[in-house]
Amino acid sequence: MKKILWLLRQIFLIPVYLYKGILSPFFGGGSCLYHPTCSSYMVDAVTKHGIVKGFIMGFARVIRCSRWFYGGDDPVPESWSWKSIKEGFIIFRKR
């Protein structure tokens, strides 16, 4: 069962891997505001929390990746919660 879940997650992440391998090099290396990058964050979140919860966390991170936020060190939380997603928007917001 674990192998099937791992395989489904990897299939779901194919677009992210394609972006990282094909498109990301054209945007330049150090252009990301956060560490890890948004695509790496998405992979880590889906791997830790599953497809649905990981996608929600990764999508929220991509939305935060704009000039209205500072960026910085933002690892994937160990436990999933709406509170942790909301805190990301508050902690990194420019005032």
C-alpha positions in Angstrom: 0.0 0.0 0.0 2.9 2.4 0.8 4.4 1.8 -2.6 1.1 2.6 -4.3 0.7 5.9 -2.3 4.3 6.8 -3.1 3.7 6.1 -6.8 0.5 8.2 -6.9 2.4 11.1 -5.2 5.2 10.9 -7.7 2.7 10.9 -10.6 1.0 13.9 -9.1 4.3 15.7 -8.9 5.4 15.1 -12.5 4.4 18.7 -13.5 6.5 20.1 -10.6 9.5 18.0 -11.7 9.1 19.1 -15.3 8.9 22.8 -14.2 12.1 22.3 -12.0 14.0 20.6 -14.9 12.8 22.5 -17.9 11.4 26.0 -17.1 13.1 27.0 -13.8 16.6 27.2 -15.3 15.4 29.9 -17.7 14.1 32.1 -14.9 17.5 32.3 -13.3 19.0 30.8 -10.2 18.5 33.0 -7.1 15.2 34.6 -8.1 13.2 32.8 -5.4 12.3 34.7 -2.3 12.1 31.6 -0.1 14.3 28.7 1.0 13.5 26.0 -0.1 12.1 27.1 -3.4 8.4 26.9 -4.0 8.7 23.8 -6.3 10.9 22.1 -3.7 8.4 23.1 -1.0 5.6 21.6 -3.0 7.5 18.3 -3.4 8.3 18.2 0.3 4.7 19.1 1.4 3.1 16.4 -0.9 5.6 13.8 0.3 5.0 14.6 4.0 1.3 15.4 4.1 -0.2 13.7 1.0 -1.5 15.0 -2.3 -4.5 17.1 -1.1 -3.0 18.7 2.0 0.4 19.0 0.4 -1.0 20.7 -2.7 -2.9 23.2 -0.5 0.3 24.1 1.4 2.3 24.3 -1.8 -0.3 26.4 -3.6 -0.5 28.8 -0.6 3.3 29.1 -0.8 3.2 30.0 -4.5 0.5 32.7 -3.8 2.9 34.1 -1.1 5.7 34.3 -3.6 5.3 37.9 -4.6 6.7 41.3 -3.8 4.2 41.8 -1.0 6.1 39.4 1.2 9.7 39.3 2.4 10.5 35.7 1.9 13.1 33.8 3.9 13.6 30.4 5.5 10.2 28.6 5.3 10.4 24.8 5.8 7.4 22.6 5.5 5.7 22.3 8.9 5.8 18.8 10.5 2.0 18.9 11.2 -0.6 20.1 8.8 -3.1 22.8 9.9 -4.9 25.8 8.5 -3.2 27.8 11.2 0.3 27.0 9.8 -0.8 28.1 6.4 -2.3 31.3 7.7 0.8 32.1 9.8 2.9 31.9 6.6 1.0 34.8 5.2 1.3 36.8 8.5 5.0 36.1 9.3 6.4 37.1 5.9 4.1 40.0 5.1 5.7 43.4 4.4 4.2 46.1 6.5 
